[in-house]
Amino acid sequence: MSRFLPLIVAVLALTAAAAACGPMYMHQSPVQFDLAADSVMVPLQMVDGRMTVQAMLDGKGPFAFLFDTGAQGSVMDLAFAREQGLKLGQEITVSSPGGGGRPGYRVSIERLEIGGLTLRGLTSIAFDGLPFPRTATSPRGVLGPYSMAGLLITVDYPGQRLVFRRGALPEPDEREVFGWNRAQGLPQIPIRIGGQSLSVHLDTGASRGLSLPIALQSRLTFDGPLKDMGFAKTVDQMMAVRGGRIRGVLTLGRYTLENPEVVFSDMARGVGNMGGAMLSGLAITIDPANARLRLAGPADGHLMALEDKKPHYGLQLTALDANPPEVVLVDAGSPAEKGGLRAGDRITRINGRPVEGLSVDDRVTALKASPLTLTVRRGDASAELVLALK
């Protein structure tokens, strides 16, 4: 059994927040491609702050896939692979750093079509554990751009489109065009934040803004105390996430962003992760053949992050996969507090369904509902609480 290097899929903030993908690492050989025109433009759909695209799989579909610059290869849901009759090949282990791993299988896709682009001979990894609810419109998997050598792939956030064309980017200037070391896997782009230097992945598969290594906490200045932001879930483990607003400037090439909000996690092991909330003003062009990347943004160089305007219940749990999960924090004045929830409550039912019968993905989806009915065990007593988002 071979080893599949870290696949990280994050579920950040448990309340009404959406799942977000973090970096995924997998060597992917170049694929063959055909373009129906010199330049092929495909609309992108924003789903929970992440870019999705419609694709045909061996003539079937269309199906939604997350288009992810934080994914070096392709992965898909195991049940979906079986539904499409894809032959399961070599068994491998899908894991994150320090995790126990879970089984996955190599699958070969003869033909995948994204608008006027046809990819042939694509290899994917099928496993059970992607962070998407299994609905008719949910993503069936994740597509990364780095196997498309010979193409320029542009993820255009302002235009909400994906553009494919032949060509090459110019030499890096470290202002708009950057190079990366293939030995590091995914592109690592240098930034400065609050006077500190580090590298980040540019991750269109993540809905949040900027995730930083925990080691940076003591070297940055914040406008208030850090807050618990929930939990980050990899394919085989969980870890707590904290965050806050930094006093200082983030510099990315010629672009700047003042006083950004960040979260801290060691999921990327020393490398930061910049997601859709901070990339929303940019068009990102990837040149896989030459290991180059270009950022096109506002003429004045000033970026603005998308603020998370989604309402939250304001509760934090010990772990989503616990049976039962225990409430460890209830924010003052939050819908959870107004609904009567208290720290120490153990949730036994969500919307009438026993938690033991719900997967982690099902629990995340259920906790987005409004109104939300929770049955909790409080000491020796049981109570049914109704929470509502406003």
N, C-alpha and C positions, 0 to 999 in steps of 0.2 A: 504494500500500500504506500503510495507516494504522499508527500506532504504538500498541502496547498497553503502558501504564505498568507499573511493576515488578511482576512476579509472582515471589515468592520462595518456594521450597520447600526446606527445610533438611534435610540429613542430618547430624545432629550426633552425633559419637562413632561411630567406625567398627566397634568390636568387636562386641558383641552388642546394641548399642542400636538403637532403632527410628528410622525416619525421622520427622521432625517438620516440620509446615508453619509457615512464618513469614508475615508480613503479605503480603496480595495487594491490589493497587490496581486498580480498574476502575470506571468510571462505569456504573451500572446504573439504568435508568429504573424507576419503580414498576411492579409487576405487579398484575394483578387477582387477587382471591382470594375463596374461599368457605369458610366454616366450617360443619361439620356440627353444631356445638353452640356454646354461648356460650364454653366453654373446651375446647380440644382438648389432651389430654395424649398424648405419644408417648414410648415408652421409648427411651433412649439406650444405646448399647453402647460400652463402653470398649475400644478397640483400640490397643494400644501407647501408652496414656496419652492418647488423643485420642477425641473424641466422634463417633460415627457414628450415622446414622439410616437406616432403611429407607424407600425411596421408590419409587413407581410412576411410570414414564416413558411417557407416551402409552398408558397401559393395560397396559404390559409391566412385568414385574418380580416381586417387589421387588428392588431393587438397593441396595447400600450406598453412602452418600455421607457424606463428612466434613462435619459442620456446624460452620462456622468463623466466629467473630466477628472473626477477622483477615483475612477475605475480603470485599471490598466487592461483589464480583459472584459469578458462577458459572463454574467451569471443569470440563472433563471430559476423559477420555482419548480421544485421537483414534480409536484402534482401536475403542473402545466406541461412539463416535458413529457410526462406519461400520457396525458390527454392528447398530445399532438403526435404520439406514436414515435417519438425520438428514441433511438436505441441508446440505452445506458451503457457506457463504456467503462473504462478503468475506474475502480473505486478509489477515492482519495479522502483525505481528512481536511475539512474546512475548519480553520481555527484563527483565533486572534492571539496576540502575545500573552503568554501566561495562562491561556484558557485550555480547557480539556478537549476541545474539538468536537466535531460532529461529522457524520459521513456525507459524502457528496459523490457525484459521478460526472465524468467527462461525457459530453454529448457533441455531436457534429451536426451543424446546420448546413445543408446543401446550398440554400439560397435565402437571403434575407433582403427585403426591399424596403427602403425608406424613401418614399416619393420616387424620384427619378434616379436614385442610387441603388445599384444591386451589388450586394456583397456575396461572395462565394467562398465556401470552405471555412466558415467561421466555427471556432471551437468555443464551447460554453461549459460552465460548471453548473450542474443542477443539484440543488439541495433544498431541504426543508428548513426554513428559518428566515426567509426574507421578511422585512418589516412592513409589508403591505397587507391591508385587509383583503380577503379574497372575495371581491365583488366583480361584477361584470366589467367595470371600467378601471379597475386597479391595474397598476403596472404588473406585467408578468415576469419582468426581469430587468436587468441593467445592461446597457451597452456603453462601452468605453471607446474613445476615438483612436487609441494609440496603435492599433493594428492596421490602420488605414493609410499606410505609407504611400506617398505619391499624391495624396489629397491634402488640400487645405480645408480644415473643418472649422467653421465659425459658429460659435454659440452667441447669438445676438440677443442679449437680454432686453434692451430698449425696443427692438423690433420684434421680439418674441418669435424668432425664426432660427432655423438651422440652415447653414449654407455650405454646400460641398462644391469644390472646384479644384482642378489641377493647378499645381504651382509650388512655389517655395517662398519662404519668408526671407527678408534680408538678414545680414549679420546682426547679432545682438548689439544693442546700444545701452541696455540696462535702464532705459527710460520707458520705451514702449515695447521693445523686442528683447526677449530674454532667452537664454539657452539653458539647458539642463543636462545633468550627467545621467546617462542611461543606466549606469550601475546603481543609481539610487532608486530606480523604478519610476515612480511618478515625478513630474516636474516639481522642483523645489525652488520657489521664487523668493528672493530676499526682500524683507521689509524692515522698517524701523517703527517701533511703537513706544511712546513714552521714553525715548532715549535708549531703548534696548533693540538690539539687532537679532533677527532670527530668520528662518526660512519657513514658508507656508506652502501647502498644497492649495491650488485653486479648484474648488470642489463644487461643481454645479449640481451634484447629487445631494448636497446638504442645504437645508432650508435656513439654518441659523447663519449668523454673521461670522464671527471669528472665535475659534477655539484655540487656546494657548496652553503650552505645557505648564503644569502646576509649579514648576521651579521658578517661573517668572513672577509669581504672586508677590514675593517679598521685594521685588525690584521695581514695582510699578506703584503709582499713586492713584487712589480712587476717590470719587466724590462722596463715598459713604462706605459702610461695611459691606462685604460680600454677602450674597444671599444664596441659600440653597436653591438650585434650579432643577432638582429632580435627579434622574439617573440616566447614564449612558449605557446602552445595552449592546454588546457585541454578540456574535453568533453563539458564544459559549460562556459569557460572564457578564457581570454588571459592575458599575462603579458610579460613585456619587459625582455630581457636577455642581460647581458653584460659579457665580458670576457677578459682574458689576460694571459700572461705567468708569473708564480710565480718564484721568486728567492728563491730556497730552494729545499729540498728533500721530496718526498712523501715516507712514509714507510708503507707497508702492510705486517704484519708478517715478514718473512725473506726477503721479496722482497722490492726493492727500485727503484724509478724513479726520475731522476734529472730534476728540472726546468720544471714541467709539465704545459701545458696549461689548463685553467679551465674556466668554465662559472659560473655565479652566478644566482640563482633562488631560490625562497622560495616555489617551488612546493612541495618539500618533507617535509616541515615544520620542519626544524632543522636537518634533516638527509641528508647526501650527497648521490650522485648517480654516480656510476662508470660504464661506458658503454663500448662497444666493442672496441673503440680506445685504451683504456688502458688495457683491458683484453685479447688482441690479442695474448699475449705470454703465456697464461695460459690454463691449463685444469682444469675445476671447477667440482668437484664431490659433489653432494648433497645427503645427507642421511636424508630423511624426517622423518623417524620413530624415529630417535634419535636426531633430530634438530642439525645436524653437517654438516660441509662443509669443503672440503679440496682443497687447491690450489697447483697444481704441475706446476712448471715453470723452467726457466733457472737455471742450477746448480750454477752459480755465483750469482744468486739472482737479477741481474740487468734487469729491464724491460725497454722496449722501446715502447712508444706510437706510434700508427699509426697517421701520420700527415694527415690532410685533404687536399688532393691534388686536389680536385675538383675545377674547375674554378667557380667563383662567379661573378654575375653582379655587386655587390657592391651597392645595394640599400636597404634602410630600409623603411618600410611602417608603418603608424599609426596602422593599424589593417587589417588583411586579410579579416575579415568579414564586413568591412565598405563598404558603397555604396555611393560614390566611395572610394576606398582606396587612401590615400594621401601619397606621397613620403615625408619623413621627413629628409632623409639623403642620399647623394650620395657621395661615396668614391672618393677621388681625384685619377685621373688616371685610374679609373675603366672602364669596358665596358659600364656601365650605363652612366657615364660622357661623354665618347667618342661618345655614341649614341645620346647625346643631352638632356638626362633626367636631370631635376633640382628639388631641394627640393621645395615643394609646388605644384608640378604637381599632378593632380588628375587623376587616371587611370580609363578610362571609357570602354575601350575595350582591351582584351588580345588576340592577334592573330585573330583579327576580331570578336571575340565573346563578346557581352556585359557582363560586370562583374556582373550585376544584375542577370543574368541567370546562373552564375557559383557558385557552392558550394565552401566552403573553400578548400576541397580536390582537386576539379577541378582547383582552382586557383593555388594551390601549384604545381600541375602537369604541368599546362600551363606555369608557370614561370621558368620551367627548360629548355624550348625549346631554341634551337639556330639554326637559328636566331629567335629573339623574337620581334614581332611587337606590340607596345603599342600605343593606341590612348589616348592622355592625354588632359585634359582641363587646360589651363594655363591662369588664369584670365578670360577674356571673349572670348579668342581664343581657338581653338582646333588644335592639331598637331599630326601627325603620325610619330612615331620614330621607327627605326629598330636597335636593339641591337644584338650583336653577341659575343659569348664566343670564346676565342682563346685557 
